[in-house]
């Protein structure tokens, strides 16, 4: 089961929570031209995950969950168009652990 918050899709696999863009956010942004990840090892709710520039907007994506950053989609840093892809194996942004399960369960179902 996936959840959605802050225009991000959150999927859980064991103890890893993967955050990726919703199709609605992808449509709203259009072609993504540039992204800049934050460097923090941990994030709190509403902390910045990355800043991006697209054909339609400049925006900051924020985390709907607190947790420890275990991986960033660094491939997308050099090829931001990956975030426009349909497949979750390409358009993911960040992976977290140490997430409060109750906080995750309280998010809206996708």
ChimeraX commands (.cxc) that place a marker at each C-alpha (Angstrom):
marker #1 position 0.00,0.00,0.00 radius 0.5
marker #1 position 1.25,3.48,-0.83 radius 0.5
marker #1 position 0.51,6.79,0.84 radius 0.5
marker #1 position 0.50,10.32,-0.52 radius 0.5
marker #1 position 1.44,13.65,1.10 radius 0.5
marker #1 position 3.12,16.91,0.01 radius 0.5
marker #1 position 2.49,15.85,-3.64 radius 0.5
marker #1 position 4.76,12.86,-3.06 radius 0.5
marker #1 position 4.02,9.16,-3.26 radius 0.5
marker #1 position 5.45,7.20,-0.33 radius 0.5
marker #1 position 5.92,3.45,-0.65 radius 0.5
marker #1 position 7.16,1.19,2.14 radius 0.5
marker #1 position 9.32,-1.88,1.59 radius 0.5
marker #1 position 10.34,-3.47,4.91 radius 0.5
marker #1 position 11.99,-0.55,6.76 radius 0.5
marker #1 position 12.71,1.57,3.66 radius 0.5
marker #1 position 10.31,4.38,2.74 radius 0.5
marker #1 position 10.73,5.59,-0.84 radius 0.5
marker #1 position 9.46,9.05,-1.78 radius 0.5
marker #1 position 8.70,9.80,-5.42 radius 0.5
marker #1 position 6.64,12.31,-7.37 radius 0.5
marker #1 position 2.96,11.73,-7.92 radius 0.5
marker #1 position 1.79,11.73,-11.56 radius 0.5
marker #1 position -0.18,14.90,-10.72 radius 0.5
marker #1 position 3.00,16.69,-9.58 radius 0.5
marker #1 position 4.83,15.49,-12.69 radius 0.5
marker #1 position 2.04,16.94,-14.86 radius 0.5
marker #1 position 2.03,20.21,-12.92 radius 0.5
marker #1 position 5.81,20.67,-13.24 radius 0.5
marker #1 position 6.33,19.62,-16.85 radius 0.5
marker #1 position 9.89,18.83,-17.93 radius 0.5
marker #1 position 12.31,18.98,-15.01 radius 0.5
marker #1 position 15.54,20.71,-15.98 radius 0.5
marker #1 position 17.49,21.01,-12.71 radius 0.5
marker #1 position 17.44,19.56,-9.20 radius 0.5
marker #1 position 19.53,20.26,-6.12 radius 0.5
marker #1 position 19.33,17.85,-3.18 radius 0.5
marker #1 position 19.75,18.97,0.41 radius 0.5
marker #1 position 22.72,17.32,2.11 radius 0.5
marker #1 position 21.20,16.53,5.51 radius 0.5
marker #1 position 21.47,12.93,6.81 radius 0.5
marker #1 position 18.17,13.27,8.62 radius 0.5
marker #1 position 14.94,15.09,7.84 radius 0.5
marker #1 position 12.07,16.30,9.96 radius 0.5
marker #1 position 8.51,16.81,8.74 radius 0.5
marker #1 position 8.43,19.67,6.21 radius 0.5
marker #1 position 12.23,19.79,5.86 radius 0.5
marker #1 position 13.46,20.46,2.36 radius 0.5
marker #1 position 14.37,17.40,0.27 radius 0.5
marker #1 position 15.35,19.19,-2.90 radius 0.5
marker #1 position 14.88,22.30,-4.98 radius 0.5
marker #1 position 13.93,21.93,-8.61 radius 0.5
marker #1 position 13.38,23.94,-11.74 radius 0.5
marker #1 position 11.08,22.79,-14.51 radius 0.5
marker #1 position 9.48,24.16,-17.64 radius 0.5
marker #1 position 6.49,25.34,-15.57 radius 0.5
marker #1 position 7.74,26.03,-12.03 radius 0.5
marker #1 position 10.51,26.50,-9.53 radius 0.5
marker #1 position 9.75,24.78,-6.24 radius 0.5
marker #1 position 11.02,23.10,-3.13 radius 0.5
marker #1 position 9.84,19.59,-2.29 radius 0.5
marker #1 position 9.46,18.94,1.42 radius 0.5
marker #1 position 9.31,15.72,3.40 radius 0.5
marker #1 position 5.97,14.55,4.77 radius 0.5
marker #1 position 7.84,12.26,7.21 radius 0.5
marker #1 position 10.77,12.46,9.60 radius 0.5
marker #1 position 13.51,9.92,9.11 radius 0.5
marker #1 position 17.12,9.10,8.29 radius 0.5
marker #1 position 18.21,9.54,4.68 radius 0.5
marker #1 position 19.72,6.29,3.37 radius 0.5
marker #1 position 19.81,7.10,-0.33 radius 0.5
marker #1 position 19.18,9.94,-2.77 radius 0.5
marker #1 position 18.52,9.47,-6.47 radius 0.5
marker #1 position 21.89,10.97,-7.44 radius 0.5
marker #1 position 21.43,9.71,-11.00 radius 0.5
marker #1 position 18.62,12.28,-11.27 radius 0.5
marker #1 position 21.07,15.05,-10.31 radius 0.5
marker #1 position 22.91,14.51,-13.57 radius 0.5
marker #1 position 19.75,13.57,-15.52 radius 0.5
marker #1 position 16.75,15.42,-13.98 radius 0.5
marker #1 position 14.46,14.05,-16.71 radius 0.5
marker #1 position 14.43,10.76,-14.76 radius 0.5
marker #1 position 11.95,12.43,-12.39 radius 0.5
marker #1 position 9.56,12.77,-15.34 radius 0.5
marker #1 position 9.57,9.00,-15.95 radius 0.5
marker #1 position 6.54,6.87,-15.12 radius 0.5
marker #1 position 8.43,4.03,-13.43 radius 0.5
marker #1 position 9.03,4.32,-9.68 radius 0.5
marker #1 position 12.45,2.72,-10.19 radius 0.5
marker #1 position 13.45,5.88,-12.11 radius 0.5
marker #1 position 11.41,8.77,-10.64 radius 0.5
marker #1 position 12.13,8.22,-6.95 radius 0.5
marker #1 position 13.68,11.11,-5.01 radius 0.5
marker #1 position 14.87,9.85,-1.66 radius 0.5
marker #1 position 14.77,6.79,0.61 radius 0.5
marker #1 position 14.29,7.02,4.37 radius 0.5
marker #1 position 14.56,4.70,7.37 radius 0.5
marker #1 position 13.78,5.25,11.07 radius 0.5
marker #1 position 10.32,6.54,10.13 radius 0.5
marker #1 position 7.53,6.57,12.72 radius 0.5
marker #1 position 5.10,3.90,11.46 radius 0.5
marker #1 position 2.13,5.74,13.02 radius 0.5
marker #1 position 3.08,8.91,11.15 radius 0.5
marker #1 position 3.26,6.92,7.89 radius 0.5
marker #1 position -0.09,5.21,8.53 radius 0.5
marker #1 position -1.74,8.58,9.24 radius 0.5
marker #1 position -0.97,9.84,5.72 radius 0.5
marker #1 position -3.66,9.67,3.02 radius 0.5
marker #1 position -3.95,6.47,1.03 radius 0.5
marker #1 position -2.71,6.81,-2.54 radius 0.5
marker link #1:1,2 radius 0.2
marker link #1:2,3 radius 0.2
marker link #1:3,4 radius 0.2
marker link #1:4,5 radius 0.2
marker link #1:5,6 radius 0.2
marker link #1:6,7 radius 0.2
marker link #1:7,8 radius 0.2
marker link #1:8,9 radius 0.2
marker link #1:9,10 radius 0.2
marker link #1:10,11 radius 0.2
marker link #1:11,12 radius 0.2
marker link #1:12,13 radius 0.2
marker link #1:13,14 radius 0.2
marker link #1:14,15 radius 0.2
marker link #1:15,16 radius 0.2
marker link #1:16,17 radius 0.2
marker link #1:17,18 radius 0.2
marker link #1:18,19 radius 0.2
marker link #1:19,20 radius 0.2
marker link #1:20,21 radius 0.2
marker link #1:21,22 radius 0.2
marker link #1:22,23 radius 0.2
marker link #1:23,24 radius 0.2
marker link #1:24,25 radius 0.2
marker link #1:25,26 radius 0.2
marker link #1:26,27 radius 0.2
marker link #1:27,28 radius 0.2
marker link #1:28,29 radius 0.2
marker link #1:29,30 radius 0.2
marker link #1:30,31 radius 0.2
marker link #1:31,32 radius 0.2
marker link #1:32,33 radius 0.2
marker link #1:33,34 radius 0.2
marker link #1:34,35 radius 0.2
marker link #1:35,36 radius 0.2
marker link #1:36,37 radius 0.2
marker link #1:37,38 radius 0.2
marker link #1:38,39 radius 0.2
marker link #1:39,40 radius 0.2
marker link #1:40,41 radius 0.2
marker link #1:41,42 radius 0.2
marker link #1:42,43 radius 0.2
marker link #1:43,44 radius 0.2
marker link #1:44,45 radius 0.2
marker link #1:45,46 radius 0.2
marker link #1:46,47 radius 0.2
marker link #1:47,48 radius 0.2
marker link #1:48,49 radius 0.2
marker link #1:49,50 radius 0.2
marker link #1:50,51 radius 0.2
marker link #1:51,52 radius 0.2
marker link #1:52,53 radius 0.2
marker link #1:53,54 radius 0.2
marker link #1:54,55 radius 0.2
marker link #1:55,56 radius 0.2
marker link #1:56,57 radius 0.2
marker link #1:57,58 radius 0.2
marker link #1:58,59 radius 0.2
marker link #1:59,60 radius 0.2
marker link #1:60,61 radius 0.2
marker link #1:61,62 radius 0.2
marker link #1:62,63 radius 0.2
marker link #1:63,64 radius 0.2
marker link #1:64,65 radius 0.2
marker link #1:65,66 radius 0.2
marker link #1:66,67 radius 0.2
marker link #1:67,68 radius 0.2
marker link #1:68,69 radius 0.2
marker link #1:69,70 radius 0.2
marker link #1:70,71 radius 0.2
marker link #1:71,72 radius 0.2
marker link #1:72,73 radius 0.2
marker link #1:73,74 radius 0.2
marker link #1:74,75 radius 0.2
marker link #1:75,76 radius 0.2
marker link #1:76,77 radius 0.2
marker link #1:77,78 radius 0.2
marker link #1:78,79 radius 0.2
marker link #1:79,80 radius 0.2
marker link #1:80,81 radius 0.2
marker link #1:81,82 radius 0.2
marker link #1:82,83 radius 0.2
marker link #1:83,84 radius 0.2
marker link #1:84,85 radius 0.2
marker link #1:85,86 radius 0.2
marker link #1:86,87 radius 0.2
marker link #1:87,88 radius 0.2
marker link #1:88,89 radius 0.2
marker link #1:89,90 radius 0.2
marker link #1:90,91 radius 0.2
marker link #1:91,92 radius 0.2
marker link #1:92,93 radius 0.2
marker link #1:93,94 radius 0.2
marker link #1:94,95 radius 0.2
marker link #1:95,96 radius 0.2
marker link #1:96,97 radius 0.2
marker link #1:97,98 radius 0.2
marker link #1:98,99 radius 0.2
marker link #1:99,100 radius 0.2
marker link #1:100,101 radius 0.2
marker link #1:101,102 radius 0.2
marker link #1:102,103 radius 0.2
marker link #1:103,104 radius 0.2
marker link #1:104,105 radius 0.2
marker link #1:105,106 radius 0.2
marker link #1:106,107 radius 0.2
marker link #1:107,108 radius 0.2
marker link #1:108,109 radius 0.2
marker link #1:109,110 radius 0.2
view
